[in-house]
């Protein structure tokens, strides 16, 4: 399951704003959360498409 950009706009107020030198695209965080919750494995084995 992946969240589209327009779907993310509806929930983006629930996430903190990025600070510092973090460069993560906005929907990547909830998509990574969904990926982990669906597949049930550790964060460190996330696919590289979700960033660091």
N, CA, C and O of each residue as an XYZ file, in Angstrom:
208
protein
N       0.847     -1.171      0.000
C       0.000      0.000      0.000
C       0.892      1.234      0.000
O       1.871      1.300      0.743
N       0.559      2.190     -0.818
C       1.309      3.437     -0.909
C       0.328      4.601     -0.837
O      -0.791      4.510     -1.342
N       0.749      5.682     -0.213
C      -0.072      6.880     -0.107
C       0.277      7.811     -1.262
O       1.450      8.107     -1.494
N      -0.731      8.269     -1.977
C      -0.516      9.215     -3.066
C      -0.283     10.610     -2.495
O      -0.599     10.879     -1.336
N       0.269     11.487     -3.317
C       0.576     12.853     -2.884
C      -0.671     13.578     -2.379
O      -0.619     14.255     -1.352
N      -1.781     13.444     -3.087
C      -3.006     14.134     -2.657
C      -3.562     13.553     -1.359
O      -4.157     14.282     -0.565
N      -3.377     12.250     -1.133
C      -3.793     11.650      0.128
C      -2.926     12.163      1.274
O      -3.413     12.390      2.381
N      -1.641     12.343      0.995
C      -0.741     12.841      2.023
C      -1.103     14.266      2.424
O      -0.979     14.628      3.594
N      -1.544     15.069      1.482
C      -1.924     16.453      1.804
C      -3.022     16.506      2.851
O      -3.096     17.464      3.621
N      -3.874     15.495      2.890
C      -4.950     15.457      3.887
C      -4.428     15.206      5.298
O      -5.019     15.683      6.266
N      -3.334     14.468      5.427
C      -2.838     14.094      6.757
C      -1.513     14.755      7.125
O      -0.981     14.481      8.201
N      -0.965     15.611      6.272
C       0.362     16.154      6.533
C       0.431     16.991      7.800
O       1.514     17.150      8.364
N      -0.685     17.529      8.265
C      -0.692     18.284      9.510
C      -0.432     17.423     10.738
O      -0.126     17.953     11.806
N      -0.547     16.114     10.606
C      -0.306     15.191     11.722
C       1.176     14.874     11.908
O       1.559     14.292     12.923
N       2.013     15.249     10.940
C       3.440     14.957     10.994
C       4.212     16.236     11.295
O       3.822     17.310     10.836
N       5.306     16.141     12.062
C       6.098     17.340     12.347
C       6.808     17.838     11.089
O       7.085     17.065     10.173
N       7.097     19.129     11.058
C       7.828     19.693      9.924
C       9.282     19.262     10.008
O       9.819     19.069     11.099
N       9.911     19.113      8.863
C      11.302     18.686      8.820
C      12.204     19.849      9.192
O      11.963     20.992      8.805
N      13.250     19.537      9.952
C      14.212     20.559     10.356
C      15.610     20.070     10.055
O      15.840     18.869      9.914
N      16.532     20.991      9.958
C      17.927     20.634      9.749
C      18.204     20.210      8.328
O      17.602     20.724      7.385
N      19.113     19.274      8.178
C      19.545     18.846      6.851
C      18.848     17.573      6.380
O      19.393     16.843      5.551
N      17.675     17.302      6.887
C      16.915     16.110      6.493
C      16.266     16.366      5.143
O      15.596     17.382      4.959
N      16.455     15.468      4.211
C      15.881     15.605      2.873
C      15.063     14.364      2.536
O      15.508     13.516      1.762
N      13.872     14.256      3.113
C      12.986     13.128      2.859
C      11.731     13.670      2.204
O      11.146     14.640      2.686
N      11.316     13.054      1.114
C      10.086     13.512      0.480
C       8.916     13.257      1.425
O       8.918     12.280      2.174
N       7.949     14.107      1.388
C       6.865     14.101      2.359
C       6.138     12.765      2.500
O       6.016     12.283      3.627
N       5.645     12.132      1.424
C       4.905     10.877      1.622
C       5.788      9.674      1.960
O       5.258      8.594      2.220
N       7.097      9.822      1.967
C       7.972      8.681      2.250
C       7.811      8.154      3.669
O       7.863      6.944      3.887
N       7.616      9.043      4.634
C       7.511      8.615      6.028
C       6.258      7.769      6.251
O       6.376      6.651      6.751
N       5.053      8.257      5.899
C       3.885      7.386      6.119
C       3.918      6.123      5.257
O       3.408      5.084      5.676
N       4.507      6.193      4.062
C       4.620      4.989      3.238
C       5.544      3.968      3.895
O       5.282      2.767      3.833
N       6.619      4.433      4.521
C       7.520      3.524      5.226
C       6.816      2.910      6.431
O       6.980      1.721      6.705
N       6.038      3.708      7.147
C       5.280      3.196      8.293
C       4.294      2.120      7.846
O       4.178      1.075      8.486
N       3.592      2.372      6.758
C       2.658      1.381      6.227
C       3.377      0.106      5.797
O       2.887     -0.998      6.034
N       4.532      0.261      5.168
C       5.297     -0.897      4.701
C       5.694     -1.779      5.877
O       5.554     -3.000      5.814
N       6.189     -1.165      6.950
C       6.604     -1.933      8.127
C       5.406     -2.590      8.799
O       5.488     -3.744      9.222
N       4.286     -1.860      8.903
C       3.126     -2.442      9.575
C       2.508     -3.587      8.775
O       1.963     -4.523      9.360
N       2.585     -3.526      7.459
C       2.045     -4.609      6.631
C       2.954     -5.830      6.622
O       2.477     -6.964      6.636
N       4.273     -5.596      6.599
C       5.207     -6.706      6.453
C       5.808     -7.184      7.759
O       6.388     -8.268      7.811
N       5.681     -6.405      8.804
C       6.119     -6.818     10.124
C       7.585     -7.145     10.255
O       7.929     -8.204     10.781
N       8.459     -6.278      9.798
C       9.879     -6.499     10.021
C      10.538     -5.241     10.539
O       9.886     -4.206     10.678
N      11.815     -5.319     10.823
C      12.526     -4.227     11.466
C      12.776     -3.063     10.508
O      12.909     -3.248      9.298
N      12.836     -1.862     11.079
C      13.061     -0.646     10.289
C      14.350     -0.712      9.480
O      14.408     -0.185      8.369
N      15.372     -1.345     10.014
C      16.668     -1.324      9.337
C      16.681     -2.115      8.027
O      17.623     -1.985      7.246
N      15.662     -2.925      7.773
C      15.626     -3.681      6.517
C      14.604     -3.099      5.525
O      14.130     -3.799      4.630
N      14.275     -1.819      5.696
C      13.379     -1.164      4.741
C      14.039     -1.085      3.362
O      15.259     -0.940      3.274
N      13.274     -1.175      2.316
C      13.827     -0.969      0.983
C      14.402      0.445      0.842
O      13.929      1.373      1.498
N      15.397      0.609      0.011
C      16.062      1.892     -0.131
C      15.155      2.976     -0.711
O      15.478      4.159     -0.605
N      14.044      2.609     -1.314
C      13.162      3.628     -1.886
C      12.529      4.523     -0.819
O      11.980      5.575     -1.145
N      12.600      4.116      0.456
C      12.047      4.914      1.544
C      13.101      5.823      2.172
O      12.780      6.560      3.104
N      14.306      5.800      1.712
C      15.363      6.648      2.262
C      16.016      6.026      3.481
O      15.788      4.858      3.799
N      16.831      6.823      4.160
C      17.573      6.331      5.323
C      16.724      6.348      6.553
O      17.186      5.967      7.628
